[in-house]
């Protein structure tokens, strides 16, 4: 168990700022403690969360106050704020719950799920969600991802808000190159080629079609190319996955991306796009404000297009109920308020994250935001990198080193994909 703890905590620290099995049985909701919320008897639950700014902290307090006043079941939430601290939040939460303390509910990152389910610390939410009158307000794919994180067909994590990667592009560059917004994966590759241009006739490339992220963190946009060809993270040595990798290599080898791509991380791809060096790059709504400040109306977005397959990366902040909670019914009332009630709308408006509630997504504030619309369009095929005890090393070391080697011609697409497959799943 100690080894699982160390590996999973390392994983949470490394990934969340960017399987195990455990099937705790849900106690019957008819027990004396569980009947309080239904009967109207006073119930108090505690909730742990982190806030990235004083504004977010104030908004959470406002949401708690609203829930406490508006719920009809005499439930009082006492929210306790703790620092994220580079992921130490998850470790502190684990230690508290393992020690017999901790809250009833907590804000969450999917990457922490395997550690907690392995130790039977999370409540199974399947029955709660099945009987929830707003179940269909959340896309089925989001529920699928929640289950995937736990490594089983059971759901231990309640959706709250997400971030979905999409493609930023410059309309003025598209116009100059004579290309339309791509509707297919193949058209996307062609648009990258056509928007790579020598604009002053000196024989040197002034604009590269795509800002490739070859350094750490680049596995997420890279995954869209692999899946675009019909490949997958589950089988990276398939012919389709290898072809996706070959597409990626060809973009670099043929000069359609900056020559620094093997070292380019988040700061570099954003700087290259803002300086006009690239026509397209991939990120999420977190960078949209800065894009508009730089370009005004000359920046837009589209979901990563579909080829034989389709995938984009999803970041997350979710919520859980702990198995030790004596008031799970009341706890679900609270986390469902965050998932599809006023808490959903208020939090997503202030953070700029993507709501999981279809009702909230349909509000004008989200529908009239072109970057939000691109995110929402991608939610039905979004996903996460498989969460294994090898994932931290794979993301931090194996993926960037292997891709750099493949881009520079030191190994073939097939060899690179074999290395990546074995690095994540082990040798057969």
Secondary structure as UniProt FT lines:
FT   HELIX           2..16
FT   TURN            29..30
FT   TURN            32..35
FT   HELIX           36..39
FT   STRAND          43..49
FT   HELIX           54..70
FT   TURN            72..73
FT   STRAND          75..81
FT   HELIX           85..87
FT   HELIX           88..98
FT   TURN            99..100
FT   STRAND          105..108
FT   HELIX           110..112
FT   HELIX           113..118
FT   TURN            119..120
FT   HELIX           126..130
FT   TURN            133..134
FT   HELIX           135..137
FT   HELIX           140..150
FT   STRAND          158..164
FT   STRAND          166..169
FT   HELIX           171..177
FT   HELIX           185..194
FT   STRAND          207..208
FT   STRAND          210..211
FT   TURN            216..218
FT   HELIX           219..228
FT   TURN            229..230
FT   TURN            236..237
FT   HELIX           239..253
FT   TURN            254..255
FT   TURN            259..263
FT   HELIX           266..274
FT   TURN            275..276
FT   STRAND          280..283
FT   HELIX           285..287
FT   HELIX           288..295
FT   TURN            296..297
FT   STRAND          300..302
FT   STRAND          312..322
FT   TURN            323..324
FT   HELIX           328..340
FT   HELIX           342..351
FT   STRAND          354..355
FT   HELIX           358..361
FT   HELIX           364..367
FT   HELIX           370..378
FT   HELIX           379..381
FT   STRAND          382..383
FT   TURN            389..390
FT   HELIX           391..393
FT   HELIX           394..398
FT   HELIX           399..407
FT   TURN            408..409
FT   HELIX           413..425
//
